[in-house]
Amino acid sequence: QVQLVESGGDLVRSGGSLRLTCAGSGFPVSDVIMTWHRQAPGKAREWVATLAPGGATFSADSVQGRFTTSRDAAKNALYLQMNSLKPEDTAVYYCQIFESTTWGPGTQVTVSS
């Protein structure tokens, strides 16, 4: 079965860093467009970043210069490196196969001030 599982979320102080991992199974993450989204309580789900098969990356203005996404084909994993974290980054983070119904269960990131 095609599955995604996120991990790496934690409680971190403002200005700190975290690396989230999205472990894929049942498909090669290197062959599809992968995305990261996040959702804070009371807010709509927000697109964060995208990684295309050729290596091109795109990110939302709100995280530009602070977050980067990458993948390791050998481990079939997608990563989101988050630096200079702000309280506004607090949310549940999800990975997704682009424009599909395949999502992971999410991982909680909480940034304290």
MOBELJO-V897911 format. One line per field, one symbol per residue. ss: DSSP state (H for helix, E for strand, C for the rest). phi: phi as a letter, one per 40 degrees, with the letter a starting at -180 (. if undefined). burial: I if it has 24 or more other ideal C-beta (glycine too) atoms within 12 Angstrom, else O. A space follows every 50 residues. Layout:
ss->???
phi->???
burial->???
//
This chain:
ss->CCEEEEECCCEEECCCCEEEEEEEECCCHHHCCEEEEEECCCCCCEEEEE ECCCCCEEECCCCCCCEEEEEEHHHCEEEEEECCCCHHHCEEEEEEECCC CCECCCEEEEEEC
phi->.cabbcahcacbcdgcbabcbbccagacccbbcbbbbaacdgbccbcbab bcdchcbaacdcbdgbbbbaabcccfbbbbcbbfcbdcccacbbbacdfb ccbccgbcbbbcc
burial->OOOIIIIIIOOIOOOOOIIIIIIIOOOOIOOIIIIIIIIOOOOOOOIIII IOOOOOIOIIOOIOOIIIIIIOOOOIIIIIIIOOIIOOIIIIIIIIIIOO OIIIOIIIIIIOO
//
